[in-house]
Amino acid sequence: MSEQEKNITFAYWVPNVSGGLVVSNIEQRTDWSYEYNVRLAQTAEKNGFDYALTQIRFTAGYGADNQHESVSFSHGLLAKTERLKVIAAILPGPWKPALAAKQLATIDHLSGGRIAVNVVSGWFRGEFYAIGEEWPEHDQRYVRSEEFIRALKGVWTQDQFSLDGKYYQFKDYTLKPKPLQKPHIEIFQGGSSRAARDMASRVSDWYFTNGNTPEEIKKQIDDIREKAKANNHSVKIGVNAFIIARDTEQEAQAVLQEIIDKANIQAVHAFGDATREAGASSIEGEGNWAKSTFEDLVQYNDGFKTNLIGTPQQIAERIVELKSVGVDLILSGFLHFIEEVEYFGQKILPLVRQLEAQQQVVIAAKSA
Ligand SMILES: Cc1cc2nc3c(=O)[nH]c(=O)nc-3n(C[C@H](O)[C@H](O)[C@H](O)COP(=O)(O)O)c2cc1C
């Protein structure tokens, strides 16, 4: 089956940090508690979501003062759901690959093969300093992450695994039991910089990037896939989007405006300073937030830029457009998570599937 014939996949950001997914004082009927998140996960798996992504934070960034730890929270959600896959985020530095591989293999058994991992390379120097972790410069963080991913894959798939890396060493290590998922637990990564893309084109199963226009996302995808092909590797692409779906476009735009008007200005500026340092510190200056405006940063992964803001029909059409440039997954955030995830499942998803079916008829007719 070609990529175009597969249905696009949906994931949502788990609000396991306080303050929701926007840095704004607007009312949000979203909560970071475990109880709320269990209800949300159960609602999401009934409304067409295949993945949930938890976040890893050790200290407050962008006003997110409280943060539940990602791996244990992911496990908690898996225990209360039936088919949702939960992606736990891990930072090389605080985590070592042997521990991560063991911990995730066990969760894979406990959850019937539903854990995945997002290896994040880090953007927040203040956080690393606060917990006494080294802060290698930007591209070195990716050298370390790539070794981390190679170690995970090696430990999960081989017996007597050895690695003589710059950051990690293994000697004849055999993990037992291996994970349930074959060939191994799915590995996601985040970032947009040259180093992030190159790592994706060599080792990751999935590349997550910040929100952007279809044109800009296409440039990244073409670049990554061309390199991946040369490396005999294949990588799927997930794009962040903050979805504001309302019955009319005016209502949706009014919500966007209110989020921006009520932005927590101090927290957005502090976040902007930290991200500028993270983005600018890559050699080519093309990091995740290198071109973000104040308004973009109110959603902390540029989710407004993807423009899934409007009526269900407009949003469905834009999702299918993203699919046509090579996107495999939409990673979504919402203002009032539970109620909007339900609205998504009832009003948007059926339209997306309809449009995809129409496209498939066209593809089939062309190849007949
Ligand atoms: C979808 C997505 C999710 C991410 N989740 C986290 C996270 O939970 N914790 C974290 O510290 N960084 C997270 N990151 C940050 C990235 O791993 C990376 O450090 C950052 O995007 C800088 O990338 P750059 O190489 O483009 O500068 C995430 C990034 C993306 C795109």
The ligand as a Gaussian input file, in Angstrom:
#p B3LYP/6-31G(d) Opt

LIG

0 1
 C        6.399000      17.278000      18.918000
 C        7.553000      17.619000      19.777000
 C        7.562000      17.181000      21.100000
 C        8.601000      17.512000      21.966000
 N        8.537000      17.132000      23.276000
 C        9.500000      17.543000      24.131000
 C        9.418000      17.237000      25.530000
 O        8.481000      16.591000      25.988000
 N       10.396000      17.700000      26.324000
 C       11.471000      18.439000      25.859000
 O       12.306000      18.849000      26.642000
 N       11.564000      18.725000      24.543000
 C       10.619000      18.302000      23.678000
 N       10.730000      18.610000      22.339000
 C       11.941000      19.347000      21.884000
 C       12.825000      18.588000      20.901000
 O       13.205000      17.343000      21.274000
 C       14.080000      19.383000      20.547000
 O       14.933000      19.455000      21.632000
 C       13.712000      20.780000      20.152000
 O       12.670000      20.689000      19.231000
 C       14.899000      21.564000      19.557000
 O       15.074000      21.171000      18.278000
 P       16.052000      21.824000      17.211000
 O       17.090000      20.784000      16.991000
 O       15.185000      22.039000      16.026000
 O       16.631000      23.063000      17.783000
 C        9.693000      18.281000      21.463000
 C        9.683000      18.704000      20.135000
 C        8.639000      18.392000      19.286000
 C        8.659000      18.872000      17.863000

